[in-house]
Amino acid sequence: MAEQIGFVGLGIMGRPMARNLMNAGYELTVYDIVGEAVEELATEGARPASSSSEVAANTDKIITMLPDSADSERAILGPGGVLEGAKAGSVVIDMSSIAPSMSQKIFAACAEKGVEMLDAPVSGGEPGAIAGTLAIMVGGKQEVFDQCSDMLRVMGGNVVLTGTWAQETSLSLPTRSLSPPT
């Protein structure tokens, strides 16, 4: 059986990233606040969800790819958010380009619930998302990275574990500030 992955955020970057995962044989449960984006991927084989919480309740690895800190906070920590549905031992992979202080807040909330987190901002814009050649700088535990690295490599041509979460945050600031808008 194919690995079940959750994906929240199906915009300019998220939709092609999710599509690449599906094309590689992963089974996706998807959610976005724009229903048409969910419907589009559902016609291609993804399982639609009605909330971020539902995505997390049905998968053990949940990717978020959202436009900004406020959207990430709502989708992960808010009512109906990922952490509401996530089980202990799940992994949240936040690929959004958000403020380090928000990543820290999300990381702490995940840890309180027994959920692992990888902070994995990307660089490469829409062309990289479509081609699966994004640069992905990952912060988190080595063992969690190892569990997720094959999946990340479907979306990125250059996937690097830069260290623990705190180390990655300081290293990724240049990438986050120089990346084209998503």
C-alpha positions in Angstrom: 0.0 0.0 0.0 1.2 3.5 -0.9 2.3 5.8 1.9 -0.5 8.2 3.0 0.6 11.9 3.1 -1.5 14.9 4.1 -1.1 18.2 2.2 -2.5 21.5 3.4 -2.1 24.5 1.1 -2.7 24.0 -2.7 -1.8 27.4 -4.1 0.9 28.3 -6.7 3.5 26.2 -4.9 1.5 23.6 -3.1 -0.5 22.3 -6.0 2.4 21.2 -8.1 4.3 19.9 -5.1 1.3 17.7 -4.2 0.9 16.6 -7.8 4.6 15.5 -7.8 4.0 13.4 -4.7 0.9 11.8 -6.3 2.8 11.1 -9.5 5.5 9.4 -7.4 2.9 7.0 -6.0 2.1 8.7 -2.7 -1.6 8.7 -1.7 -2.6 12.2 -0.6 -5.3 13.7 1.6 -5.6 17.4 0.7 -7.1 20.6 2.0 -7.1 24.2 1.0 -9.4 27.1 1.8 -10.1 27.4 -1.9 -12.4 24.5 -2.6 -11.6 24.4 -6.4 -8.0 23.6 -5.6 -9.1 20.6 -3.5 -11.6 19.5 -6.2 -8.9 19.7 -8.9 -6.5 17.3 -7.1 -9.4 15.1 -6.1 -10.2 14.5 -9.8 -6.5 13.4 -10.1 -6.8 10.9 -7.3 -6.3 12.8 -4.0 -8.7 12.3 -1.1 -10.4 15.6 -0.3 -10.7 16.8 3.3 -12.9 19.5 4.7 -10.3 20.9 7.2 -6.6 20.8 8.1 -7.7 18.7 11.2 -9.3 16.1 9.0 -6.1 15.9 6.9 -4.0 15.3 10.1 -6.5 12.8 11.5 -6.2 10.6 8.4 -2.4 10.8 7.9 0.8 10.5 9.9 2.9 13.0 7.8 1.3 16.3 7.1 2.9 18.9 4.8 1.9 22.5 5.0 2.7 25.0 2.2 1.1 28.3 3.0 1.7 32.0 2.0 2.6 33.5 5.3 3.0 33.2 9.1 -0.7 34.1 9.9 -1.9 31.4 7.4 0.4 28.8 8.9 -0.6 29.7 12.4 -4.3 29.3 11.5 -3.9 26.1 9.5 -1.7 24.4 12.1 -2.6 25.8 15.5 -6.1 27.3 14.9 -9.6 25.8 15.3 -9.9 22.9 12.8 -6.1 23.0 12.4 -3.5 20.3 11.9 -2.7 19.9 15.6 -6.4 19.4 16.4 -6.4 16.2 14.4 -2.8 15.1 14.7 -1.9 12.0 16.7 1.2 11.7 18.9 4.0 10.5 16.7 2.8 12.3 13.6 5.1 14.6 11.7 4.3 18.1 10.6 6.5 19.3 7.7 6.1 23.1 7.4 7.4 24.1 4.0 6.0 27.6 4.2 8.4 30.6 4.2 7.3 32.1 7.6 8.9 34.1 10.3 11.3 32.2 12.5 9.3 33.2 15.6 6.2 31.6 14.1 8.2 28.4 13.3 9.3 28.4 17.0 5.7 28.8 18.2 4.5 26.0 15.9 7.4 23.7 16.9 6.7 24.2 20.7 3.0 23.5 20.2 3.8 20.3 18.2 6.2 19.2 20.9 3.6 19.6 23.6 1.3 17.3 21.7 4.0 14.7 21.0 4.1 15.6 17.3 7.4 15.9 15.5 8.2 18.8 13.2 10.5 19.5 10.4 10.9 23.2 9.4 11.6 22.9 5.6 11.3 26.2 3.7 11.8 26.0 0.0 13.5 28.1 -2.7 12.9 27.8 -6.4 9.5 29.4 -7.0 6.7 28.0 -9.1 9.1 26.6 -11.8 11.0 24.6 -9.2 7.7 23.4 -7.6 6.4 22.2 -11.0 9.7 20.5 -11.9 10.3 19.0 -8.5 13.7 20.8 -8.2 13.1 23.0 -5.2 16.0 23.7 -2.8 14.7 22.5 0.6 16.6 23.4 3.7 15.4 21.2 6.6 15.7 21.8 10.3 14.8 19.0 12.7 15.8 15.7 14.2 18.0 13.4 12.0 15.7 10.4 12.6 12.6 12.4 11.5 14.4 13.7 8.5 15.4 10.2 7.6 11.7 9.1 7.7 10.7 11.9 5.3 13.7 12.3 3.1 12.5 10.2 0.1 9.2 12.1 0.1 11.1 15.5 0.3 13.3 14.5 -2.6 10.3 14.0 -4.9 9.7 17.8 -4.5 13.3 19.0 -4.3 16.4 18.6 -6.3 18.5 19.7 -3.3 17.3 18.6 0.1 19.6 19.2 3.0 19.3 18.6 6.7 21.0 21.7 8.1 20.8 20.6 11.8 18.4 20.8 14.6 15.4 23.1 14.4 17.2 26.1 16.1 20.2 25.7 13.8 18.2 25.6 10.7 16.2 28.7 11.6 19.2 30.9 11.8 20.7 29.3 8.6 17.4 29.6 6.6 16.9 33.3 7.2 18.8 34.3 4.0 16.8 31.7 2.0 13.5 32.9 3.4 14.2 36.6 2.8 15.7 36.1 -0.7 13.2 33.6 -2.0 10.7 34.8 -4.6 7.2 35.4 -3.3 5.1 32.3 -3.2 
